[in-house]
Amino acid sequence: MRRQAAVGSFAAAGISLALVATWSAPASAYQGQGYDGPDIGNILYDPGAEADYNGTLFPNYGSNYPRSVQLRYQTGTRAQYNGTLLATYRKAVNDETESVTLPIRRSVDDGRTWTSPATSPYAVSSKQGKQGQYAYGLGNPFLYELPEQVGDMPPGTLLLATIAADMNVSGEPDSGSNTMLYLSLFRSDDAGFTWKEVGDIAKGAGAGNPLWEPYLIAYAGKLYCFYSDERPWKDGKLALDANGNPTVAEDGSQVLTHQTTTDGSTWSAPKLDVDGTKAVQNGTNPRPGMAVVRQLPNKKWMLTYEVPGLHYEAYKISDTPDSWPSPTSMGSTISGSGAGSPYWIVLPDGRTVYNTANHVGTYVNPDTTGNNFLSKPAWNYLNSVMPNGYSRTLQYNYRTGRVNIFRGLGSWDYAATSRPKQTTPNNNPSDGPLPISYGEVNLGNSRGSYYKITNALTGTALTLPTPAPAQGIDEGAFSSTSNNAATATSATGSANQQWKLLTTDGFADVTKPADGQKVTLQVRTTGRALGLKFTKQSSGSYTLNDDGTAVSAVLEVTHYGADGRNSSLYAGQQWTLKQAVGGFQIVNVLNGKALAAAADGKVTVVAGNSSDRSQVWSFAASAPFVMSVDLPAGVTAPQGQQPSLPASLTARLSDGTTKSVAVTWDTAHPSNEPTGQRYYGTVAGWSGPISIDVTSTG
């Protein structure tokens, strides 16, 4: 479906529409919220830039399904690569005359630039065949760095799981997606520069019975692969004969299942996690898929997945990733959008971050324990620079403390059609090739210089309370959750009084306030920016409420893009520092009014007057804080013996430095599995989850 570009309108006293019209890239700020324009993030891959691009999109999806990993367990000579971002995606340049590959892209500067000094796993794949007019190659990739030993694979081994089509084996007719699909595993022992094929995890069952969307995790000496399975299941078991052929008719049903391995090559039998068969679901076809599995801070495990046949996304909670309750149940609803492709991560401080295909921003669960998933999770919505898109992935960057968002636009709805090259890749799939794009969002506690901003008249500090979370996922609540009023309260220096100054082009932190400097002000706790109040209209546009109230809005900024795309911020969040006696005035760029504090704690914007002490603010640097603590690589120990656990870990501070911190391990209460244990620890002054896996030997 073609998406129409719309420009949001603002109306405010004394503000001309001509001024608003000069904003160079508002689309990057509110994609899908009334600014659905040409900017789609920074381009990781543009099929139209290929020299051999012939103007025809590969049928079904195009280039899509980006996945990423940040290296952190490399040792020896490879330790220099820790912190490197790797990304891959399904690359389809032209039409069905070419096979699909999985490039490996590499960034050593936190995503600003990317290179491709790697052998693609496709080059060493044994499944590169074509059949008739179709050529599928590899797809649905998942990148994963082992944090612990599994078989002969030490911590730091890089894995890539993918679907792989072997057209030369099945002898099937031209049947599009109804091909012989395998789940194949590749490994890299040199930080992703070269790859080799490990083998197959699972095999499809011929036409109409493929496998999709692998997801890898390691836990207590075992590697898990969760995936979507269209092979026939009956009574909770695979309905295949000794030769792997279906024993019941294919009916389009899909289930979620997983397999495990302790050596990387021999896999267990599939275990059913969510049974979506029509026979079990009273004739409906929910098609659960796109699993994501992680451990919550409360030591419980959570499995999320789409249920497109019933138009929602769901989750289950378990004590172990190897067994999930009630396979015939579709689980609890986490979002009712029906958009699919849910993806989520756990931040180092324990907050969870979630999005689906139709979410422009991200949803942050402020509960750092994860306990509210046992009842009903609650969320704060934070907008981002990235538009919605199929299978957006989230990647926490432990060097910057920000979250990278990778996104593709592909969809089954976009059949092969003429798509000429575009001077600037855009968000309308019918206008050109479908690119892979990326951006980042600051969700709080990120790297940078922070200041306590104190008013000269009242002695109170600029404060931004965290908005109360709302239950359920509802992007329509954006305007109310973003209009969270700033206040001026007793100057304690708490986290919600610590502000990061960022240049308005979004490219650099301001390390020292200076006269004439234009900045945005982001609060440490959530990454929200101080801005002017606005209201979302039913038309999708926004009206600025120039009523003298300064409230929080959501920061929309990316630090990437040499061409400046996505470098503009919402103008109501831009402020100019003007030198005054005893500090600075903070003057809004959009309406020229200065930030002022009142005795009752209210913060407003008023006509500028440098003699008015309520408009003068001083900036005092805050001490660096712990941004995250590096989780250690797993260790091994003989079965039944107490393992040797590290006495200290590396803490990363907001000023970019690191320090060693002591860790206390709870050796009496590990999570026990047949193949090993997971021990949990605490670090003084840090509330985030700490754990280490121990693989049992002997």
C-alpha positions in Angstrom: 0.0 0.0 0.0 1.4 3.4 -0.9 2.0 5.7 2.0 1.1 9.3 1.4 3.6 11.9 2.6 2.0 14.3 5.0 3.4 17.4 6.6 2.3 18.2 10.1 1.0 21.7 10.7 1.7 23.9 13.7 -0.3 27.0 14.7 1.0 29.4 17.4 0.8 33.0 18.2 3.4 35.0 16.4 4.8 31.9 14.5 4.5 32.0 10.8 3.8 28.9 8.8 6.6 29.9 6.5 9.0 29.4 9.3 7.6 26.0 10.1 7.9 25.1 6.4 11.7 25.7 6.5 12.3 22.8 8.8 14.6 20.5 6.7 13.6 17.1 8.0 10.7 16.8 10.3 9.8 13.5 8.7 12.7 11.9 10.6 11.2 13.1 13.8 7.6 11.9 13.6 7.5 9.3 11.0 4.0 7.8 11.0 2.7 10.5 13.4 1.8 13.0 10.8 5.2 13.4 9.2 5.2 10.5 6.8 7.7 12.0 4.3 10.7 10.9 2.4 13.2 10.3 5.2 13.5 6.8 6.4 16.6 6.8 8.5 20.2 6.4 7.5 20.8 3.9 4.7 22.6 0.7 5.5 21.8 -0.8 2.1 20.1 0.6 -1.0 19.4 -1.9 -3.8 19.0 1.0 -6.2 22.6 1.9 -5.6 23.8 -1.4 -7.1 25.4 -1.0 -10.5 23.4 -3.9 -11.8 20.1 -2.8 -10.4 17.6 -3.2 -13.3 14.5 -1.6 -11.8 12.6 -4.8 -10.8 12.2 -5.8 -7.2 12.7 -9.4 -6.1 9.3 -10.8 -5.5 8.1 -11.0 -2.0 9.8 -8.9 0.6 12.8 -7.5 -1.3 15.8 -6.7 1.0 14.6 -6.9 4.6 14.9 -8.6 8.0 18.0 -6.8 9.4 19.6 -8.3 12.5 22.6 -7.1 14.5 25.0 -7.9 17.3 27.6 -6.0 19.2 30.8 -7.9 20.0 31.8 -8.1 23.6 33.3 -11.6 24.3 36.3 -11.5 21.9 39.6 -12.5 23.6 43.3 -12.5 22.7 44.2 -10.8 19.5 40.5 -10.5 18.7 39.8 -8.4 21.8 40.4 -5.3 19.6 37.0 -6.0 17.9 34.9 -5.7 21.1 32.4 -3.0 20.7 32.1 -3.6 16.9 28.6 -3.6 15.5 27.8 -6.2 13.0 24.6 -6.2 10.9 23.2 -8.5 8.3 20.0 -8.6 6.2 18.3 -10.5 3.4 19.9 -8.9 0.3 17.8 -9.0 -2.9 19.0 -6.7 -5.7 16.9 -7.4 -8.7 14.2 -9.9 -9.7 14.0 -13.7 -9.4 17.0 -14.1 -11.7 19.4 -13.8 -8.7 19.8 -15.7 -5.5 19.4 -13.9 -2.1 22.5 -13.4 0.1 23.3 -12.3 3.6 26.0 -9.6 3.6 27.9 -9.0 6.8 28.3 -5.3 7.5 30.7 -3.9 10.1 30.9 -0.6 12.0 33.7 0.4 14.4 32.3 3.9 15.1 28.9 3.0 16.7 27.1 2.9 13.4 28.2 6.1 11.8 29.9 4.3 8.9 29.8 0.7 7.7 32.1 -1.5 5.7 31.9 -5.0 4.4 35.3 -6.7 5.0 33.7 -10.1 5.4 32.9 -13.3 3.5 29.2 -13.7 3.3 27.9 -16.9 4.8 26.2 -17.4 1.4 29.7 -17.9 -0.2 30.2 -21.0 2.0 26.6 -22.3 1.9 25.9 -25.7 0.4 22.5 -24.5 -0.5 22.7 -22.0 -3.4 20.5 -23.8 -5.9 17.8 -22.3 -8.1 14.7 -23.9 -9.4 12.7 -22.7 -12.4 12.4 -18.9 -12.1 12.9 -18.8 -8.3 16.1 -18.3 -6.5 15.8 -17.9 -2.7 19.2 -18.6 -1.2 19.3 -17.5 2.4 17.0 -15.4 4.5 15.5 -14.6 8.0 19.1 -14.3 9.4 19.9 -14.1 13.1 23.3 -13.0 14.4 24.5 -14.1 17.9 27.7 -14.0 19.8 28.2 -16.9 22.2 28.6 -15.7 25.8 29.7 -19.1 27.0 31.2 -22.4 25.9 28.9 -24.7 23.8 30.7 -27.9 22.6 33.9 -26.8 20.8 32.7 -23.3 20.4 34.2 -20.9 23.1 32.7 -17.6 24.2 33.1 -15.1 21.4 32.2 -17.5 18.7 29.9 -15.7 16.3 26.9 -17.6 15.0 24.4 -17.0 12.2 21.2 -19.0 11.9 19.2 -18.6 8.7 16.6 -20.3 6.5 18.3 -21.9 3.5 16.6 -23.1 0.3 18.1 -26.1 -1.5 16.2 -26.2 -4.8 18.4 -28.9 -6.3 17.4 -31.4 -3.7 13.6 -31.2 -3.5 12.7 -31.4 -7.2 9.6 -29.4 -6.5 7.7 -27.5 -9.1 7.9 -23.7 -9.3 5.9 -22.9 -6.1 7.2 -19.6 -4.7 7.6 -19.8 -1.0 6.6 -23.5 -0.9 10.2 -24.7 -1.2 12.4 -27.1 0.6 13.7 -24.9 3.4 16.3 -25.8 6.0 17.4 -24.0 9.1 21.2 -23.8 8.7 23.8 -22.7 11.2 27.1 -20.9 10.3 30.0 -19.9 12.6 32.8 -17.4 12.6 35.9 -17.8 14.8 37.5 -14.5 13.8 34.9 -11.9 14.8 32.8 -12.2 11.7 35.5 -11.8 9.0 35.2 -15.3 7.6 32.5 -18.0 8.0 32.0 -21.7 7.7 28.9 -23.9 7.6 28.2 -25.9 10.7 25.2 -27.8 9.5 21.5 -27.9 9.6 19.3 -27.4 12.7 16.1 -28.6 11.1 14.7 -29.5 7.7 11.4 -28.5 6.1 9.0 -31.2 4.8 8.6 -30.2 1.2 6.1 -28.0 -0.5 4.0 -26.0 1.9 5.9 -27.1 5.0 8.8 -24.6 5.4 10.6 -23.3 8.5 11.1 -19.6 9.3 12.6 -17.0 11.6 15.3 -18.7 13.8 16.3 -17.1 17.1 19.3 -18.2 19.2 20.1 -18.0 22.9 22.7 -19.8 25.0 21.9 -20.7 28.6 23.7 -22.9 31.1 25.9 -24.8 28.6 23.1 -25.3 26.0 22.3 -23.5 22.7 18.6 -23.0 21.9 17.1 -22.3 18.5 13.5 -21.1 18.5 11.7 -21.0 15.1 8.4 -20.9 13.3 7.4 -24.3 11.9 4.9 -25.0 9.1 5.5 -28.7 9.1 2.4 -30.7 10.1 1.9 -31.3 13.8 -0.8 -33.5 15.3 -1.5 -34.1 19.0 1.6 -32.1 20.0 4.0 -34.1 17.8 5.5 -33.7 14.4 3.4 -35.7 11.9 6.2 -37.0 9.7 7.1 -40.6 8.6 10.6 -42.1 8.8 11.6 -40.3 5.6 10.5 -36.9 6.8 7.3 -36.8 4.7 4.0 -35.5 6.1 1.5 -38.0 7.3 -1.3 -35.5 7.4 -2.5 -33.0 4.9 -0.8 -29.5 4.9 -3.4 -26.9 5.9 -1.3 -23.7 6.3 -1.0 -24.0 10.1 2.1 -22.8 11.9 3.5 -23.5 15.4 6.4 -22.2 17.5 9.0 -24.7 18.5 12.6 -25.0 19.6 15.5 -27.4 19.6 18.7 -27.5 21.7 22.3 -28.6 21.3 25.2 -29.0 23.7 27.8 -29.5 20.9 26.6 -27.2 18.1 26.0 -30.0 15.7 23.6 -32.6 17.2 20.2 -31.2 17.9 17.4 -32.4 20.1 14.0 -33.3 18.8 11.7 -30.3 18.3 9.7 -29.3 21.4 6.3 -27.6 20.9 6.0 -24.1 22.6 2.9 -22.6 21.0 0.5 -24.8 19.1 -1.2 -22.9 16.2 -2.6 -25.9 14.4 -6.2 -25.5 13.2 -7.2 -28.7 14.8 -6.3 -27.4 18.2 -7.4 -23.8 17.6 -11.0 -24.7 16.6 -10.5 -24.1 13.0 -8.8 -20.7 13.3 -5.3 -20.2 11.9 -3.4 -17.9 14.4 0.0 -18.7 12.9 2.2 -17.8 15.9 5.7 -16.8 14.8 8.8 -14.6 15.0 9.8 -15.7 18.5 12.1 -13.6 20.8 13.3 -15.1 24.1 15.1 -13.3 26.9 15.5 -13.5 30.6 13.8 -10.9 32.7 15.6 -9.3 35.8 13.3 -11.4 38.1 15.0 -14.5 36.6 11.9 -15.5 34.7 12.0 -16.1 31.0 9.7 -14.4 28.5 8.8 -15.6 25.0 7.1 -13.0 22.7 5.6 -13.8 19.3 3.2 -12.5 16.7 -0.3 -14.0 16.3 -1.2 -12.5 12.9 -4.2 -14.7 12.4 -5.9 -13.2 15.4 -4.4 -9.7 15.0 -2.3 -9.4 18.2 1.1 -10.1 19.7 1.5 -12.3 22.7 3.9 -13.6 25.4 4.5 -16.4 27.8 6.5 -16.6 31.1 8.5 -19.6 32.2 11.1 -20.5 34.8 13.2 -22.1 32.0 13.6 -21.4 28.2 13.3 -25.2 27.7 9.6 -25.5 28.7 6.7 -23.2 28.2 3.3 -23.5 29.8 0.2 -24.6 28.0 1.4 -25.1 24.4 -2.2 -25.0 23.2 -2.7 -21.6 24.7 -1.9 -18.5 22.6 -0.6 -16.8 25.8 -1.2 -13.3 27.2 -1.7 -10.3 24.9 1.2 -7.9 24.9 0.0 -5.6 22.1 -3.2 -5.6 20.0 -1.9 -3.9 16.9 -1.8 -7.1 14.7 1.2 -5.6 13.0 3.4 -8.5 13.8 7.2 -9.0 14.2 7.5 -8.0 17.8 11.0 -7.5 19.1 12.3 -6.5 22.5 15.4 -6.2 24.6 16.4 -5.7 28.3 18.4 -2.6 29.1 21.3 -3.0 31.5 19.3 -1.3 34.3 16.5 -3.8 33.9 14.0 -1.8 31.9 12.5 -3.6 28.9 12.1 -2.0 25.4 9.5 -3.3 22.9 8.3 -2.5 19.4 6.5 -4.1 16.5 6.3 -3.5 12.7 3.9 -0.6 12.9 5.6 1.2 15.8 7.4 4.4 15.0 8.9 4.7 18.5 9.6 2.3 21.3 7.7 1.3 24.4 9.7 1.2 27.6 8.6 -0.7 30.7 10.1 1.2 33.6 9.7 -1.8 36.0 13.3 -2.8 36.4 12.3 -6.1 38.0 10.1 -7.4 35.2 7.5 -8.5 37.8 4.6 -6.6 36.1 4.8 -9.1 33.2 3.4 -11.6 35.7 0.2 -9.6 35.6 -0.1 -6.7 33.1 2.9 -4.8 31.8 2.8 -1.0 31.7 4.7 1.2 29.3 6.0 4.7 28.5 6.0 5.5 24.8 9.1 7.3 23.4 9.2 8.3 19.8 12.3 7.7 17.6 13.9 8.8 14.3 12.9 5.6 12.6 9.6 5.0 10.7 7.7 1.7 11.1 8.8 -1.2 9.0 8.8 -5.0 8.8 10.8 -6.7 11.5 12.5 -3.8 13.2 15.3 -5.0 15.5 16.6 -3.3 18.6 20.3 -3.3 19.6 21.6 -1.8 22.8 25.0 -0.2 22.3 27.0 -0.6 25.5 29.6 1.9 24.4 27.1 4.8 23.9 24.2 3.6 26.1 21.8 4.3 23.3 19.6 1.8 21.3 20.2 1.2 17.6 17.1 0.5 15.5 17.5 -1.4 12.2 14.6 -1.6 9.9 13.5 -3.0 6.5 10.4 -2.1 4.5 9.8 -5.4 2.7 6.4 -7.1 2.9 4.6 -9.9 1.2 2.3 -7.3 -0.2 4.9 -5.8 -2.6 5.0 -8.0 -5.7 7.6 -7.6 -8.4 7.1 -4.3 -10.2 9.1 -1.6 -11.9 11.0 0.4 -9.3 13.3 3.0 -10.8 16.3 4.3 -9.0 15.7 7.2 -6.7 18.0 10.1 -6.0 17.0 9.8 -2.4 15.6 6.5 -1.1 12.2 7.0 0.3 9.4 5.4 2.3 7.0 4.7 -0.5 7.5 1.1 -1.6 6.0 1.7 -5.0 8.4 4.5 -5.8 11.7 2.6 -5.7 13.8 -0.2 -4.3 13.3 -1.1 -0.7 16.4 -0.1 1.5 17.7 -1.3 4.8 17.9 1.7 7.2 19.0 2.4 10.7 19.0 5.1 13.4 19.3 5.4 17.2 17.3 6.6 20.2 18.4 7.7 23.6 16.2 6.0 26.3 18.2 7.4 29.2 21.4 6.7 31.1 23.4 7.2 28.0 27.0 8.4 27.6 27.7 12.1 27.7 28.2 15.1 30.0 25.4 16.0 32.4 24.5 19.1 34.3 22.3 20.2 37.1 20.5 23.4 36.0 19.7 25.6 38.9 17.5 28.8 38.8 19.2 32.0 40.1 16.0 33.3 41.7 14.5 30.3 43.4 17.5 28.1 43.9 15.5 25.2 42.5 16.7 22.8 39.8 15.1 22.0 36.5 13.4 18.6 37.0 11.6 16.2 34.7 9.5 13.6 36.4 9.1 10.3 34.6 5.5 10.0 33.3 3.3 7.3 34.8 3.3 4.3 32.5 0.1 3.1 30.9 -1.0 -0.5 30.6 -1.2 -1.8 27.1 0.5 -0.8 23.9 -1.3 2.2 22.3 0.5 4.6 20.1 -2.5 6.9 20.2 -1.5 7.8 23.8 1.6 9.5 22.4 0.4 13.1 22.8 -0.6 12.6 26.5 2.5 10.7 27.6 4.8 13.2 25.9 3.3 16.3 27.4 4.8 15.6 30.8 5.4 18.9 32.6 8.8 20.0 33.7 9.1 21.5 37.1 11.7 23.3 39.3 12.2 21.5 42.6 14.7 21.3 45.4 18.2 21.0 44.0 19.2 17.4 45.1 21.0 16.5 41.9 18.8 13.4 41.4 18.8 11.6 38.1 15.7 13.5 36.9 17.6 16.7 37.5 20.6 15.7 35.4 20.5 17.1 31.8 22.6 16.3 28.8 23.2 19.1 26.3 23.3 18.0 22.7 23.9 20.2 19.6 20.7 20.9 17.7 22.1 19.1 14.6 22.1 16.0 16.7 25.8 15.2 16.0 27.6 16.0 19.3 27.4 16.4 23.0 28.0 19.9 24.4 30.7 19.4 27.0 30.7 23.1 28.2 27.8 25.6 28.0 28.7 28.7 26.0 27.1 31.9 25.0 25.2 31.5 21.7 25.3 27.7 21.8 22.1 26.1 20.4 21.2 22.9 22.3 18.6 20.4 23.1 18.2 19.4 26.8 17.7 15.6 27.5 17.0 14.3 31.0 19.1 11.4 32.1 16.3 9.1 33.4 14.4 8.6 30.1 16.2 10.5 27.3 13.2 12.8 26.9 13.9 16.4 25.7 12.6 19.6 27.1 10.3 21.3 24.6 7.1 23.3 24.1 3.7 21.9 24.6 1.8 20.6 21.6 -1.4 18.7 20.9 -2.0 16.0 18.3 -4.9 16.7 16.0 -7.3 14.1 14.6 -5.8 14.9 11.2 -2.4 13.6 12.4 -0.8 17.1 12.5 0.3 18.9 15.6 -0.7 22.2 17.1 1.7 24.1 19.2 0.2 25.4 22.4 2.1 28.6 23.0 0.6 29.1 26.4 3.9 29.7 28.2 4.2 26.1 29.4 7.4 24.2 28.9 6.8 20.5 29.0 8.8 17.4 28.0 8.6 16.0 24.6 10.3 13.0 23.1 13.7 13.4 21.7 14.0 12.7 18.0 17.6 12.7 16.9 20.2 10.5 15.3 23.9 10.9 15.4 24.4 9.4 11.9 24.1 10.4 8.3 26.9 12.3 6.6 24.4 13.8 4.2 22.5 15.4 7.1 19.3 13.3 6.6 17.6 13.0 10.0 19.8 15.7 11.6 16.9 18.1 12.3 15.1 18.1 15.6 11.6 19.2 16.4 12.1 23.0 16.6 10.2 23.4 19.8 13.0 21.4 21.5 15.8 23.7 20.4 17.2 26.3 22.8 19.8 29.0 22.6 22.0 29.7 25.6 22.5 33.5 26.2 25.1 34.7 28.7 23.6 36.6 31.7 25.0 37.6 35.1 25.4 34.5 37.1 24.5 32.0 34.3 22.5 31.8 31.1 19.1 32.4 29.7 17.6 29.4 28.0 15.7 30.8 25.0 13.5 28.7 22.8 14.5 28.8 19.1 10.9 28.5 17.8 9.2 31.3 19.7 12.1 33.4 21.2 10.8 33.0 24.8 13.0 32.3 27.8 12.7 29.5 30.3 11.6 30.8 33.7 11.0 29.3 37.2 8.3 30.3 39.6 8.2 30.0 43.3 5.4 27.4 43.1 7.7 25.1 41.1 6.2 25.7 37.7 8.5 26.1 34.7 7.2 28.4 31.9 8.5 30.3 28.9 8.1 34.1 29.0 9.3 37.2 27.1 13.0 37.4 27.4 14.5 39.8 30.0 18.1 39.1 31.1 17.5 41.2 34.3 14.8 38.9 35.4 16.6 36.4 37.7 13.8 33.8 37.3 15.1 33.5 33.7 18.8 32.9 34.7 20.1 29.4 35.1 23.5 28.1 36.2 25.0 24.8 35.0 26.9 22.6 37.4 28.5 19.4 36.0 27.2 16.2 37.5 29.5 13.4 38.5 29.8 10.5 36.0 27.5 7.6 36.8 27.5 3.9 36.1 25.9 3.4 32.7 26.2 -0.4 32.6 28.1 -3.3 34.0 29.7 -5.8 31.5 28.3 -9.3 32.0 31.2 -11.8 32.2 31.7 -14.6 29.7 30.6 -18.0 30.9 33.0 -20.5 32.6 33.2 -24.2 32.9 33.4 -26.5 36.0 33.3 -30.2 36.7 29.8 -31.5 37.4 29.0 -31.0 41.1 32.0 -28.8 41.9 31.8 -25.1 42.9 32.9 -23.0 39.9 35.5 -20.2 40.1 33.6 -17.0 39.5 35.2 -13.6 38.8 35.6 -11.3 41.8 35.2 -8.1 39.8 33.5 -6.8 36.7 33.9 -3.8 34.4 31.6 -0.9 34.9 31.1 1.6 32.1 30.7 5.2 33.1 28.8 8.0 31.5 31.9 10.0 30.7 33.2 7.1 28.5 35.7 5.7 31.1 35.6 2.3 32.8 36.4 1.1 36.3 36.6 -2.3 38.1 33.8 -3.0 40.5 33.5 -5.8 43.0 30.7 -8.4 42.5 29.1 -10.6 45.1 27.7 -13.9 43.7 24.8 -15.8 45.3 26.4 -19.2 45.1 23.6 -20.8 47.1 20.7 -20.1 44.7 21.7 -20.7 41.0 19.3 -21.6 38.3 20.0 -25.3 37.7 19.9 -27.1 34.3 21.1 -30.5 33.4 23.9 -28.9 31.4 25.0 -26.2 33.9 23.9 -23.4 36.1 23.3 -19.7 36.0 24.6 -17.7 39.0 23.3 -14.3 39.9 25.3 -11.4 41.4 25.1 -7.9 42.8 27.3 -4.9 42.4 27.1 -2.1 45.1 25.4 1.0 43.8 24.1 -0.8 40.7 20.6 -2.3 40.5 20.8 -3.9 37.1 20.7 -7.7 36.7 24.1 -9.5 36.8 24.6 -13.2 35.9 27.1 -15.7 34.7 26.6 -19.1 33.1 28.6 -22.2 34.1 28.8 -25.1 31.7 29.2 -28.5 33.5 32.0 -30.8 32.3 32.8 -34.4 33.0 
